[in-house]
Amino acid sequence: MRQYDIKSEASLLATLATSDPEVTSKMKARILRKLKHHYLSPAHLEIYIAMRDALKLDGEIPSFTLLGRDPGMTTEAKSAMVACKLVKPMRNQDIGKAVDNLRKHYEARVMFDLHTRAGEEIKRKQGPRKDVWIALHAEAAKQLTACDDTNDARDIKTVKKDLLRRADSKEEASVSRLKTGWPTFDRHTKGGIDRKSLVVMSATSGSGKSTVAMTLARNMVTTDQGIGRPARILIISYELGKEELDENILSCISGLPIDRIKSNKLTDKERDWIKKVVKRFYKDGGGISVVTPSTPRTLQDIWDLTGGKTYDMIVIDYAGLVARDTTTKKNEEREDQHFTKMSAACKLKAKELNCVVLLLAQLNDSNNNVMYSSGFRHNADMLLKWKVDKDCKDRGFFEVEIDKARRAQSNFPFYLSTEFATQQCNDYTEYAVKTLGIDTTSWYTEPKAKISLDD
């Protein structure tokens, strides 16, 4: 019964592992997303898990050739890979059919396993006891979600062990966080931004939302994150075209004025400097990837654009330009409902991908609230807001208000520079504090203990 419909499993896995140019990264991302919600045969499950683990480490889905060299793969899995190689890659329109076919049979397979075990109990004990049935059903439920690592259910004993292990751990906390490269921010948040977080940056028009996001991306790549490689950032920009975004990245990472890069009036020395910086910036698989959609894209399209690769942060610039789901009629969904669903989906995706999702949004100048929907503030793990007026540009810095910060300190002054000419917003807090005469003693007050550890 386990082998009842291995054709669908084999075709999906073979399409993932193929190097056929007609199989796009978008197709692979779609398959990878669908597969983890389905029950696979043991050999195919082993192949899928190996693919998923390699993807998390290297950012690429390995081929069967590479997987076959892994000494840890079982004989059954290697035999299944040989069989999968004989299956032709699917066309894009056939993926849905294969997934539906797999969904049709996976429940029947689990029920067959359940009945087989029950039959064995009946033969051996002349009828299964109640506790045996409970155990069998629990095992079947576990098999139904065997490929879905988002349903992490733990009992009391397991939670206790995990808590004790966490309390005794002496590993650097920065591994679970991404340092922003802004010293003031990283110091007061004890390491930066938590992974699995939705961060909303909201500013008035012309206040440098894209520039702040660009600087953050550059900082994350050039800062040691404690993960053994440079950070990988994906910027999905509806605001800028490909050429303009490339120019902004060059200006940001090189420090050369954007107008000189746009006008192509660079000296030979400056060109050599840019080449050197680019090679140093894009090393060991780290750096900034970009997508500049030329047609309206829904949020689901955005996730497909990731191509099945792993990123430490995904930047969406910006929320107001993300298209609505075509399956929902506009007159059936208000604008605020659309944006609330968008922010909630981004929050869940950040948890699933173990990354930071950075969503840029417009700030209402009249009431200092995020435009479109209050759902942005509700769903965000961290909300940063700012305005940049003429006075800010004249003095060279502006204040960033940390309106909301789950799991992080937020009551400290934080200022960024207005170095828009070089596409940079660097940490200017120390300079701003001295210039404005801010009382540093009010930055942070230790909370009073609510429990006693004397006993």
Secondary structure as UniProt FT lines:
FT   TURN            2..5
FT   HELIX           6..17
FT   TURN            21..22
FT   HELIX           25..35
FT   TURN            36..37
FT   HELIX           42..58
FT   HELIX           64..68
FT   TURN            71..72
FT   HELIX           75..85
FT   HELIX           92..125
FT   HELIX           130..144
FT   TURN            145..147
FT   TURN            149..150
FT   HELIX           156..168
FT   HELIX           173..176
FT   STRAND          177..178
FT   HELIX           183..188
FT   TURN            189..190
FT   STRAND          193..194
FT   TURN            195..196
FT   STRAND          198..203
FT   TURN            205..206
FT   HELIX           209..222
FT   STRAND          232..237
FT   HELIX           242..254
FT   HELIX           258..262
FT   TURN            263..264
FT   HELIX           268..281
FT   TURN            284..285
FT   STRAND          287..291
FT   HELIX           299..305
FT   TURN            306..308
FT   STRAND          313..317
FT   HELIX           319..321
FT   TURN            326..327
FT   HELIX           330..332
FT   HELIX           335..353
FT   STRAND          356..363
FT   TURN            365..367
FT   HELIX           375..379
FT   STRAND          382..386
FT   HELIX           390..395
FT   STRAND          397..399
FT   STRAND          401..405
FT   TURN            406..407
FT   STRAND          415..417
FT   HELIX           420..422
FT   HELIX           429..436
FT   HELIX           440..442
//
